[in-house]
Amino acid sequence: MPVLLILHSVWRWAVLIVAFLALYGLIRSRREDPTPVLLEHAVRWYPVILDIQVALGIVLWLAQRWGAVPLTPTQVIHPVWGLLAAGAAHGAAAFRERENPTRALGMLAAYGLSLLLVFIALASVGAFPFGRR
């Protein structure tokens, strides 16, 4: 279980880095400049990176339940925020096929909401984002 916790804690940095790159890529795509490939990949892969984080969290949560660790309020609310963040990131898919600037603006709003929910999830466990874990 400690390995899962460490992996879940370290992977959050991938989530945060890709989220900021995706947001920057969407802001750049609203202009007429060509968007760098790295930013296009960040926009495309952010929901997947976040899904991996949520999956790691669910496995960790289940491992703690099977280990008979008592459930605390933090262990209830943190996964809820994570699932909401993943849902918001996947909500961006509704805008993927639209024309730019509607596409960029809709995806920017969905990814921005997702990142806000990620920060709330981090704050709920005291890891905002430089905390104890």
C-alpha positions as CSV (number, residue, x, y, z in Angstrom):
1,M,0.0,0.0,0.0
2,P,2.8,2.5,0.6
3,V,4.0,2.0,-3.0
4,L,0.5,2.9,-4.2
5,L,0.4,6.0,-2.0
6,I,3.8,7.1,-3.3
7,L,2.8,6.4,-6.9
8,H,-0.5,8.3,-6.5
9,S,1.4,11.2,-4.8
10,V,4.1,11.4,-7.5
11,W,1.7,11.1,-10.4
12,R,-0.1,14.2,-9.3
13,W,2.8,16.2,-10.7
14,A,2.2,14.7,-14.1
15,V,-1.4,15.7,-13.8
16,L,-0.6,19.3,-12.9
17,I,2.1,19.7,-15.5
18,V,0.0,18.3,-18.3
19,A,-3.0,20.3,-17.1
20,F,-1.1,23.6,-17.3
21,L,0.4,22.7,-20.7
22,A,-3.1,21.8,-22.0
23,L,-4.6,25.1,-20.7
24,Y,-1.7,27.0,-22.3
25,G,-2.2,25.0,-25.6
26,L,-5.9,25.9,-25.7
27,I,-5.1,29.6,-25.1
28,R,-2.6,29.5,-27.9
29,S,-5.0,27.7,-30.2
30,R,-7.4,30.6,-30.0
31,R,-4.8,32.7,-31.9
32,E,-3.9,32.1,-35.5
33,D,-0.4,30.9,-34.6
34,P,0.3,27.2,-35.1
35,T,0.2,25.3,-31.8
36,P,3.3,23.3,-30.9
37,V,3.0,19.6,-31.0
38,L,3.7,19.2,-27.3
39,L,0.8,21.5,-26.4
40,E,-1.5,19.6,-28.8
41,H,-0.5,16.3,-27.1
42,A,-1.1,17.8,-23.7
43,V,-4.7,18.9,-24.7
44,R,-5.4,15.4,-26.1
45,W,-3.8,13.4,-23.2
46,Y,-4.9,15.4,-20.1
47,P,-8.1,13.4,-19.5
48,V,-6.1,10.1,-19.8
49,I,-3.4,11.3,-17.4
50,L,-6.1,12.3,-14.9
51,D,-7.9,9.0,-15.4
52,I,-4.7,7.2,-14.4
53,Q,-4.5,9.3,-11.3
54,V,-8.1,8.6,-10.4
55,A,-7.6,4.8,-11.1
56,L,-4.5,4.8,-8.8
57,G,-6.6,6.6,-6.1
58,I,-9.4,4.1,-6.4
59,V,-7.1,1.2,-6.1
60,L,-5.4,2.8,-3.1
61,W,-8.8,3.5,-1.5
62,L,-9.9,-0.1,-2.0
63,A,-6.6,-1.4,-0.6
64,Q,-7.2,0.7,2.5
65,R,-10.7,-0.6,2.8
66,W,-9.5,-4.2,2.6
67,G,-6.9,-3.5,5.1
68,A,-9.6,-2.5,7.6
69,V,-8.3,1.0,7.9
70,P,-11.1,3.2,9.3
71,L,-12.8,5.6,6.9
72,T,-12.2,9.3,7.6
73,P,-14.1,12.2,6.2
74,T,-11.0,13.1,4.1
75,Q,-11.0,9.6,2.6
76,V,-14.6,10.2,1.5
77,I,-14.4,13.7,0.0
78,H,-11.0,13.4,-1.7
79,P,-12.1,10.7,-4.2
80,V,-15.3,12.6,-4.9
81,W,-13.3,15.7,-5.9
82,G,-11.1,13.6,-8.0
83,L,-14.0,11.9,-9.8
84,L,-15.6,15.3,-10.4
85,A,-12.3,16.6,-11.9
86,A,-12.1,13.7,-14.2
87,G,-15.7,14.2,-15.3
88,A,-15.0,17.9,-16.1
89,A,-11.9,16.9,-18.1
90,H,-14.0,14.4,-20.1
91,G,-16.7,17.1,-20.5
92,A,-14.2,18.9,-22.8
93,A,-14.9,16.1,-25.4
94,A,-18.2,17.8,-26.1
95,F,-16.3,20.7,-27.7
96,R,-13.6,18.7,-29.5
97,E,-15.4,18.5,-32.9
98,R,-16.6,22.2,-32.9
99,E,-15.0,25.0,-34.8
100,N,-12.3,27.1,-33.3
101,P,-12.8,29.5,-31.2
102,T,-15.8,27.7,-29.7
103,R,-13.8,24.5,-29.4
104,A,-10.9,26.2,-27.6
105,L,-13.2,28.2,-25.3
106,G,-15.3,25.3,-24.3
107,M,-12.4,23.0,-23.7
108,L,-10.6,25.8,-21.9
109,A,-13.6,26.1,-19.5
110,A,-13.9,22.4,-19.0
111,Y,-10.1,21.9,-18.4
112,G,-10.0,25.0,-16.1
113,L,-12.8,23.6,-14.0
114,S,-11.1,20.3,-13.9
115,L,-7.8,21.9,-12.7
116,L,-9.7,23.8,-10.0
117,L,-11.3,20.6,-8.8
118,V,-7.9,18.9,-8.8
119,F,-6.6,21.7,-6.5
120,I,-9.6,21.3,-4.3
121,A,-8.9,17.5,-4.1
122,L,-5.3,18.3,-3.2
123,A,-6.3,20.8,-0.6
124,S,-8.7,18.2,1.0
125,V,-5.8,16.0,1.9
126,G,-3.4,18.8,2.8
127,A,-1.3,18.4,-0.4
128,F,-1.9,21.7,-2.1
129,P,0.3,20.8,-4.2
130,F,3.4,21.0,-2.0
131,G,2.0,19.5,1.1
132,R,3.0,16.5,3.2
133,R,2.8,13.8,0.6
